């Protein structure tokens, strides 16, 4: 990142994106089940 100088490995970046996507999908599902 030219702004914060962070360097992420491509696989690490992909895993962060996959985790974020899973959490966005899971939250509404849990809320509709009355868990969250």
MDTraj code that builds the backbone (N, CA, C; nanometers):
import mdtraj as md
import numpy as np

residues = "UNK UNK UNK UNK UNK UNK UNK UNK UNK UNK UNK UNK UNK UNK UNK UNK UNK UNK UNK UNK UNK UNK UNK UNK UNK UNK UNK UNK UNK UNK UNK UNK UNK UNK UNK UNK".split()
xyz = np.array([
    [0.0847, -0.1177, 0.0000],
    [0.0000, 0.0000, 0.0000],
    [0.0892, 0.1240, 0.0000],
    [0.0707, 0.2124, -0.0944],
    [0.1550, 0.3316, -0.0990],
    [0.1282, 0.4296, 0.0158],
    [0.0175, 0.4147, 0.0838],
    [-0.0174, 0.5074, 0.1912],
    [0.0352, 0.4621, 0.3273],
    [0.0262, 0.3319, 0.3571],
    [0.0676, 0.2830, 0.4897],
    [0.1909, 0.1932, 0.4841],
    [0.2435, 0.1652, 0.3662],
    [0.3633, 0.0832, 0.3455],
    [0.3466, -0.0623, 0.3880],
    [0.2234, -0.1111, 0.4012],
    [0.2021, -0.2518, 0.4339],
    [0.2191, -0.3359, 0.3076],
    [0.2812, -0.4519, 0.3257],
    [0.3011, -0.5444, 0.2146],
    [0.2400, -0.6777, 0.2557],
    [0.1406, -0.7244, 0.1804],
    [0.0752, -0.8511, 0.2108],
    [0.1073, -0.9527, 0.1027],
    [0.1374, -1.0741, 0.1458],
    [0.1519, -1.1841, 0.0527],
    [0.0179, -1.2054, -0.0170],
    [0.0208, -1.2471, -0.1407],
    [-0.1022, -1.2647, -0.2184],
    [-0.1974, -1.3629, -0.1506],
    [-0.1438, -1.4724, -0.0954],
    [-0.2287, -1.5719, -0.0298],
    [-0.2881, -1.5181, 0.1001],
    [-0.2111, -1.4406, 0.1742],
    [-0.2624, -1.3802, 0.2971],
    [-0.3747, -1.2830, 0.2645],
    [-0.3549, -1.2022, 0.1628],
    [-0.4580, -1.1074, 0.1217],
    [-0.5849, -1.1811, 0.0794],
    [-0.5700, -1.2901, 0.0051],
    [-0.6868, -1.3680, -0.0374],
    [-0.7594, -1.4258, 0.0836],
    [-0.6851, -1.4756, 0.1815],
    [-0.7493, -1.5341, 0.2996],
    [-0.8249, -1.4284, 0.3796],
    [-0.7715, -1.3075, 0.3867],
    [-0.8408, -1.1982, 0.4558],
    [-0.9714, -1.1657, 0.3838],
    [-0.9664, -1.1613, 0.2511],
    [-1.0870, -1.1324, 0.1729],
    [-1.1912, -1.2422, 0.1878],
    [-1.1488, -1.3687, 0.1878],
    [-1.2416, -1.4811, 0.2025],
    [-1.3053, -1.4789, 0.3413],
    [-1.2261, -1.4512, 0.4436],
    [-1.2797, -1.4449, 0.5798],
    [-1.3838, -1.3332, 0.5919],
    [-1.3528, -1.2167, 0.5362],
    [-1.4460, -1.1037, 0.5422],
    [-1.5761, -1.1372, 0.4702],
    [-1.5659, -1.2021, 0.3557],
    [-1.6855, -1.2412, 0.2812],
    [-1.7690, -1.3396, 0.3625],
    [-1.7052, -1.4373, 0.4227],
    [-1.7767, -1.5353, 0.5044],
    [-1.8479, -1.4709, 0.6216],
    [-1.7846, -1.3735, 0.6839],
    [-1.8469, -1.3060, 0.7974],
    [-1.9652, -1.2211, 0.7536],
    [-1.9564, -1.1610, 0.6361],
    [-2.0698, -1.0822, 0.5852],
    [-2.1881, -1.1724, 0.5526],
    [-2.1613, -1.2914, 0.5027],
    [-2.2682, -1.3847, 0.4671],
    [-2.3262, -1.4486, 0.5927],
    [-2.2400, -1.4797, 0.6896],
    [-2.2831, -1.5503, 0.8095],
    [-2.3663, -1.4624, 0.9026],
    [-2.3335, -1.3361, 0.9175],
    [-2.4024, -1.2493, 1.0131],
    [-2.5530, -1.2421, 0.9882],
    [-2.6000, -1.2167, 0.8655],
    [-2.7454, -1.2137, 0.8440],
    [-2.8103, -1.3499, 0.8682],
    [-2.7376, -1.4567, 0.8374],
    [-2.7916, -1.5914, 0.8580],
    [-2.8122, -1.6179, 1.0063],
    [-2.7134, -1.5832, 1.0886],
    [-2.7253, -1.6037, 1.2326],
    [-2.8335, -1.5140, 1.2917],
    [-2.8432, -1.3919, 1.2433],
    [-2.9445, -1.2996, 1.2942],
    [-3.0848, -1.3512, 1.2639],
    [-3.1040, -1.4064, 1.1448],
    [-3.2366, -1.4572, 1.1096],
    [-3.2704, -1.5837, 1.1874],
    [-3.1678, -1.6535, 1.2371],
    [-3.1911, -1.7734, 1.3170],
    [-3.2082, -1.7390, 1.4647],
    [-3.1912, -1.6116, 1.4992],
    [-3.2063, -1.5689, 1.6376],
    [-3.0839, -1.5946, 1.7224],
    [-2.9694, -1.6202, 1.6600],
    [-2.8472, -1.6491, 1.7340],
    [-2.7716, -1.5213, 1.7663],
    [-2.7671, -1.4288, 1.6741],
    [-2.6869, -1.3072, 1.6943],
    [-2.7706, -1.1948, 1.7509],
])
top = md.Topology()
chain = top.add_chain()
for i, resn in enumerate(residues, 1):
    res = top.add_residue(resn, chain, resSeq=i)
    for name in ("N", "CA", "C"):
        top.add_atom(name, md.element.get_by_symbol(name[0]), res)
traj = md.Trajectory(xyz[None], top)
